[in-house]
Amino acid sequence: MSVRSFGLFEVFGIELEYMLVDHQTLSVKPIADQVLAAMAGFSSGDVERGAITWSNELALHVIELKTTHPVKSLASLAGILQEAIDDIRPILDRFGARLLPSAVHPWMNASQETRLWPHDYHQVYQAYHRIFDCHAHGWSNVQSVHLNLPFHTAEEFAQLHAAIRLVLPLLPALAASSPVLEGRLTGQLDTRISLYENHCRQVPSLTGQVIPEAIFDEATYRSQILNRLKEDIAPHDPDGDLHVDFLNARGAIARFDRGSIEIRLMDVQEFPQADIAICAAVVAVVRALCKERWLPTAEQMLVNTTLLKTILDQTSKTAENTVIDDALFLRHFGIQSNSVTAGQLWREVMNSLRTDDPQLKALFPEIDALLSKGPLASRIVAGIGGNLTKPHLRRVYQELANCLTEGRPYSPAPASQNQ
């Protein structure tokens, strides 16, 4: 393994994806190329604005903002991201558009409304479309947060990968924000994850079980995961447009070229402060696991992938209310009870770590509020209140868009106003 630039938890990289929608109707607006060109002054897929860079995604109605370079502090990042959202607003106003948060558009018709990015890198998107049909929710309607964590040595990779695998099934309990699809409640608070796990069904090895395999060294990772992806995609990609490093679609992917692991299982929230608070909570738990606060890394490595996937399936459906009753899994987080809800697990762990982690301590008020009020998906369901008419859904999601613009959390209206 080559020398890495950053060690464990020295820096962080964050990416947030949002939908571009009509300011009044909230229907998707495929204008990412026009927005980025207006920002840059010329056609471009990336526009650097100091600490933040805006970028295109596969679909023209999706735009991403990300840290231009890795940052050392999460606590200061929320304000920087909110400023970037403020800065883009005048350009969006010119197009009669706004940014819509939450991970899934509530009534988009993906097969009819998806438009793929037609400019630089478009041949790669077209290759994906030819193989998988990207005019589908799993490709064009799954807005997420990516958290990049670095590793420097082979030992650090092993520690980090073992810890991240354990945390992945718990993420919907904090970050679920996608209970509505095609105008109906899906019965899952994190619909995006179910869409995500099926989006590569033509070549299922690309996603695997979403939870990465229990592999803890680069050579084995390359031989058992990356080489298999290359072999499995080859019959579908005769021109070789798809690079193996970008084919891996697990919920956390190892990027050995960058010396980092990218976590992909968090739904985007209603404003950046919530996203950063969730990232800080995740970092604190992963850091504690890497330091073997509760159980040794060697024991973390033994946790079965199928068990982790089973828990993920449960939390994707019921989020913070999911009952976790695998005592050995709970011991990895210092939980001595044989059964707790996922929400209770997060609260116990956050309370135990809040004084040990400076970033967690700085963002704890936001985390505490999230734990008290529940994830955004649960609040969206409360705001809908059983009224799934298009006008009412639009009111709920307009309020979410207002939260993003104004930088504040979403609180559902009283039940009497949802009728």
C-alpha positions in Angstrom: 0.0 0.0 0.0 1.4 3.4 -1.0 1.9 6.2 1.5 -1.3 8.2 2.4 -1.5 11.9 3.0 -3.8 11.8 6.0 -4.3 9.5 9.0 -7.4 8.5 10.8 -9.8 11.4 11.5 -7.2 14.1 10.5 -9.5 15.5 7.8 -13.0 15.0 6.4 -14.7 15.3 3.1 -18.4 16.0 2.7 -20.7 16.0 -0.3 -24.4 17.0 -0.3 -26.8 16.4 -3.2 -30.0 18.4 -3.8 -32.8 18.4 -6.4 -33.3 21.4 -8.7 -37.1 22.1 -8.8 -39.5 24.7 -10.0 -39.8 27.4 -7.4 -43.7 27.3 -7.5 -44.7 23.7 -8.5 -41.6 21.9 -7.0 -41.5 19.7 -10.1 -38.0 18.6 -11.1 -36.2 21.2 -13.3 -33.4 19.7 -15.4 -31.1 22.7 -15.5 -28.0 21.8 -13.7 -25.8 22.6 -16.7 -27.4 26.0 -17.1 -27.0 26.8 -13.4 -23.3 25.7 -13.4 -22.6 27.7 -16.6 -24.2 30.8 -15.0 -22.0 30.4 -12.0 -18.8 29.8 -13.9 -19.4 32.1 -16.9 -18.8 29.1 -19.3 -20.0 25.5 -19.7 -18.6 23.5 -16.8 -19.4 20.5 -14.7 -17.5 21.9 -11.6 -17.5 25.4 -10.2 -15.1 26.1 -7.4 -16.2 28.8 -4.9 -13.5 28.9 -2.3 -14.0 26.2 0.3 -17.0 24.8 -1.6 -17.3 23.3 -5.1 -20.6 22.9 -7.0 -20.7 19.9 -9.4 -23.1 18.1 -11.7 -24.4 14.6 -11.1 -25.8 12.0 -13.5 -29.3 13.6 -13.7 -29.7 17.2 -14.9 -32.1 18.0 -12.0 -29.5 17.1 -9.3 -26.6 19.3 -8.2 -24.0 18.7 -5.6 -21.9 20.9 -3.3 -18.8 19.5 -1.7 -15.7 20.5 0.2 -13.1 21.7 -2.3 -10.4 20.2 -0.1 -10.6 18.0 3.0 -11.4 20.0 6.1 -10.0 19.5 9.6 -13.1 20.6 11.5 -16.7 19.6 11.0 -18.0 22.1 13.5 -17.2 25.1 11.2 -18.4 23.5 8.0 -22.2 23.9 8.5 -22.0 27.6 8.2 -19.8 27.4 5.1 -22.2 25.1 3.4 -25.2 27.3 4.3 -23.3 30.4 2.9 -22.8 28.4 -0.4 -26.6 27.8 -0.5 -27.2 31.5 0.0 -24.8 32.4 -2.7 -26.4 30.2 -5.4 -29.9 31.5 -4.6 -29.8 34.6 -7.0 -28.8 32.4 -9.9 -31.6 29.9 -9.1 -34.0 32.8 -9.0 -33.1 33.7 -12.5 -34.3 30.3 -13.6 -37.4 30.2 -11.4 -35.8 27.4 -9.5 -34.9 26.4 -6.0 -33.1 23.6 -4.2 -35.3 20.9 -2.6 -33.8 18.8 0.2 -34.7 15.3 1.4 -33.5 12.2 -0.4 -36.3 11.3 -2.7 -38.6 13.6 -4.8 -42.1 12.9 -3.6 -43.9 12.7 -6.9 -41.3 12.6 -9.7 -42.0 10.3 -12.6 -38.5 9.0 -13.1 -39.1 7.2 -16.4 -40.5 10.3 -18.0 -38.8 13.2 -16.3 -35.2 12.1 -16.0 -32.7 13.9 -18.2 -29.1 12.8 -18.1 -26.1 15.1 -18.1 -25.2 15.6 -21.8 -21.8 17.3 -21.5 -18.3 16.3 -20.3 -18.2 12.7 -18.9 -21.5 12.0 -20.7 -20.2 8.8 -22.4 -19.9 7.3 -18.9 -23.4 8.2 -18.0 -24.7 6.8 -21.3 -22.8 3.6 -20.6 -24.6 3.3 -17.3 -27.9 4.1 -18.9 -27.4 1.5 -21.6 -26.7 -1.2 -19.0 -29.0 -0.2 -16.1 -31.6 2.2 -17.5 -30.9 5.3 -15.5 -34.4 6.7 -16.1 -35.3 5.1 -12.8 -35.6 6.3 -9.2 -32.6 4.3 -8.1 -30.4 6.3 -10.4 -32.0 9.7 -10.7 -34.0 10.2 -7.4 -31.6 9.2 -4.6 -30.1 12.3 -3.0 -27.6 11.6 -0.3 -24.7 12.8 1.8 -21.2 11.3 1.3 -18.8 11.3 4.2 -15.1 10.6 3.3 -12.8 9.4 6.1 -9.1 9.0 5.5 -6.6 6.2 6.3 -2.8 6.3 6.1 -1.7 2.7 6.6 -2.9 -0.9 6.1 -3.6 -1.1 9.8 -5.7 2.1 9.7 -7.7 0.8 6.7 -8.5 -2.4 8.6 -9.6 -0.5 11.7 -11.7 2.0 9.7 -13.4 -0.6 7.5 -14.3 -2.8 10.5 -15.8 0.1 12.4 -17.7 1.6 9.4 -19.3 -1.8 8.7 -20.8 -1.8 12.2 -22.2 1.7 12.0 -23.8 1.5 8.5 -27.0 -0.4 9.6 -27.6 2.3 12.2 -27.5 5.3 9.9 -31.2 5.3 8.8 -32.2 5.8 12.5 -30.5 9.2 12.3 -30.6 10.2 8.7 -33.7 8.7 7.0 -35.5 11.4 5.0 -37.3 9.6 2.3 -40.8 8.2 3.3 -42.6 9.3 0.1 -42.3 8.1 -3.5 -44.6 8.7 -6.4 -47.1 10.4 -4.2 -47.5 7.7 -1.6 -46.0 6.6 1.7 -43.9 3.6 0.9 -43.9 2.0 4.3 -40.2 2.7 4.6 -38.8 5.8 6.3 -35.6 5.4 4.2 -36.9 4.5 0.8 -33.7 5.7 -0.8 -31.7 2.8 0.6 -34.1 0.2 -0.9 -33.9 2.0 -4.3 -30.1 2.2 -4.0 -29.7 -1.5 -3.2 -31.6 -2.5 -6.3 -30.3 0.0 -8.8 -27.6 -2.3 -10.2 -29.7 -5.4 -10.3 -28.5 -6.3 -13.8 -25.0 -6.7 -12.3 -25.7 -7.4 -8.6 -22.0 -7.7 -7.6 -21.7 -3.9 -7.9 -23.8 -3.3 -4.7 -23.3 -6.7 -3.1 -25.3 -6.7 0.1 -24.8 -2.9 0.5 -22.9 -3.7 3.7 -19.4 -4.3 2.5 -17.8 -7.7 2.9 -15.7 -8.5 5.9 -12.4 -7.7 4.1 -9.7 -5.8 5.8 -6.7 -5.6 3.5 -6.1 -4.0 0.1 -5.0 -7.1 -1.7 -8.0 -9.2 -0.7 -10.4 -6.2 -1.4 -9.0 -5.9 -4.9 -9.1 -9.6 -5.6 -12.5 -10.4 -4.2 -14.4 -7.1 -4.9 -12.8 -4.9 -7.5 -11.5 -7.6 -9.8 -14.9 -9.3 -9.7 -16.7 -6.0 -10.6 -14.3 -5.6 -13.5 -15.1 -9.2 -14.7 -18.8 -8.9 -14.2 -19.2 -5.6 -16.0 -17.0 -6.5 -19.0 -19.7 -8.2 -21.1 -21.9 -5.2 -20.7 -19.2 -2.6 -21.3 -17.2 -3.7 -24.4 -15.7 -0.2 -24.9 -14.3 0.0 -21.4 -16.1 3.3 -20.5 -16.6 2.3 -16.8 -13.6 2.4 -14.5 -13.5 -0.2 -11.8 -12.9 2.4 -9.0 -16.3 4.0 -9.8 -18.2 0.7 -10.2 -18.2 -0.2 -6.5 -21.7 0.8 -5.3 -21.6 -0.6 -1.7 -22.8 1.6 1.1 -19.2 2.3 2.0 -16.5 2.1 -0.7 -12.7 1.9 -0.2 -10.8 4.3 -2.4 -7.2 3.1 -2.2 -6.1 5.7 -4.7 -7.3 8.5 -2.4 -6.6 6.7 0.9 -10.2 7.1 2.1 -13.4 5.2 2.7 -16.6 6.9 1.5 -19.8 6.4 3.4 -22.9 6.6 1.2 -25.9 5.5 3.3 -27.0 8.9 4.7 -30.1 10.6 3.3 -29.6 14.4 2.8 -31.4 16.5 5.4 -33.4 19.7 5.4 -30.4 22.0 6.0 -26.6 21.6 6.3 -26.4 21.9 10.0 -28.4 18.7 10.4 -26.2 16.9 7.9 -23.0 18.0 9.6 -24.4 17.1 13.1 -25.2 13.6 11.8 -21.7 13.3 10.3 -20.2 14.4 13.6 -22.2 11.7 15.4 -21.0 9.1 12.9 -17.4 10.2 13.1 -17.5 10.0 16.9 -18.8 6.4 16.9 -16.4 5.2 14.2 -13.6 6.9 16.1 -14.6 5.1 19.4 -14.8 1.8 17.6 -11.3 2.3 16.0 -10.0 3.1 19.5 -11.5 -0.2 20.7 -13.6 1.6 23.3 -16.0 -1.3 23.7 -14.6 -4.3 22.0 -11.3 -5.0 20.1 -11.1 -4.5 16.4 -10.4 -8.3 16.0 -13.9 -8.9 17.3 -15.5 -6.2 15.2 -14.1 -8.0 12.1 -16.0 -11.1 13.0 -19.5 -9.6 12.7 -21.4 -11.3 10.0 -22.3 -9.2 6.9 -25.8 -10.9 6.6 -26.6 -9.8 10.2 -25.6 -6.3 9.5 -27.7 -6.3 6.3 -30.7 -7.6 8.3 -30.4 -4.8 10.7 -30.1 -2.3 7.9 -33.2 -3.6 6.3 -35.1 -3.1 9.5 -33.8 0.4 10.2 -34.5 1.4 6.6 -38.1 0.6 7.3 -38.7 1.9 10.9 -35.6 4.0 11.5 -35.3 5.1 15.2 -38.1 2.8 16.3 -36.3 -0.4 15.1 -35.8 -2.9 17.9 -32.3 -4.3 17.8 -32.1 -7.5 19.9 -28.8 -9.0 18.9 -27.0 -8.8 22.2 -23.5 -9.4 20.7 -24.0 -6.6 18.2 -25.1 -4.3 21.0 -22.0 -5.1 23.0 -19.9 -3.5 20.2 -21.5 -0.2 21.2 -21.2 -0.7 25.0 -24.9 -1.5 25.3 -25.5 -4.1 28.1 -29.2 -4.5 27.5 -30.3 -7.4 25.3 -32.7 -5.3 23.3 -33.0 -1.5 22.6 -34.4 0.6 19.8 -32.0 2.1 17.3 -32.9 5.5 18.7 -32.1 4.5 22.2 -28.8 3.1 21.0 -27.8 6.4 19.4 -28.8 8.3 22.6 -26.8 6.1 24.9 -23.7 6.2 22.7 -23.9 9.9 22.1 -24.2 10.6 25.8 -21.2 8.4 26.5 -19.0 10.1 23.9 -20.0 13.7 24.1 -17.3 14.7 26.5 -14.6 12.8 24.7 -15.0 14.2 21.2 -14.5 18.0 20.7 -16.5 18.1 17.4 -19.3 16.0 18.9 -19.4 18.3 22.0 -19.6 21.4 19.7 -22.5 20.0 17.7 -24.3 18.1 20.5 -27.2 20.5 20.8 -28.1 19.8 17.2 -27.6 16.0 17.7 -29.7 16.1 20.9 -32.5 17.9 19.1 -32.4 15.3 16.3 -32.6 12.4 18.8 -35.5 14.1 20.6 -37.6 15.0 17.6 -36.7 11.9 15.4 -35.2 11.7 11.9 -36.5 14.0 9.2 -38.5 11.1 7.6 -40.6 10.7 10.8 -41.2 14.4 10.9 -42.2 14.4 7.2 -44.8 11.6 7.9 -46.1 13.7 10.8 -46.3 16.7 8.6 -48.3 14.8 6.0 -50.7 13.5 8.6 -52.3 11.1 6.3 -53.2 13.7 3.7 -51.4 12.6 0.5 -53.2 15.0 -1.8 -50.8 16.8 -4.2 -51.5 20.3 -2.8 -50.8 19.2 0.8 -47.6 17.3 -0.3 -46.5 20.4 -2.0 -47.1 22.5 1.1 -45.0 20.1 3.2 -42.1 20.0 0.7 -42.2 23.8 0.2 -41.6 24.1 3.9 -38.7 21.7 3.6 -37.3 23.9 0.8 -37.8 27.0 3.0 -35.8 25.2 5.8 -32.9 24.8 3.4 -33.1 28.4 2.3 -33.4 29.7 5.8 -31.0 27.3 7.5 -33.4 25.9 10.1 -34.8 22.5 11.1 -38.2 21.2 9.9 -41.0 21.0 12.5 -44.3 19.5 11.3 -47.4 21.7 11.6 -50.0 20.7 14.2 -52.2 17.8 13.2 -55.2 20.1 12.9 -53.5 21.9 10.0 -52.8 18.7 8.1 -56.4 18.0 7.2 
